[in-house]
Amino acid sequence: MDRLTDREHEVLALLGTGLSNAEIGVHLCLVEGTVKAHVSSILGKIGARNRVEAAIAAHEAGLTEPGRRPTDGIEQGGTGTLAGEDDGRLLPPKRHRGLGRRRLRG
């Protein structure tokens, strides 16, 4: 586990709770392809053959709380990001303004 980057630790902790790549992406504000790349790197670094072995390694390393998912307490269909490691609360994702589609004038 020492060879993992900080981001890989975050991904592994969420993977250990049973989240899909898409759900992990929402929590960490990453696209699914980036999450897949992190998961592949994690599997190689820890010697896991699949997500299940990686999730077990996350539990054994104490990266997850048994029986708790980061989505606990959110209404069905809601999304959010972790507010803090110590309290486990969820906050809605940040909204970015001014970067929407704009019509090009030609």
Disulfide bonds with the S-S distance in Angstrom:
none
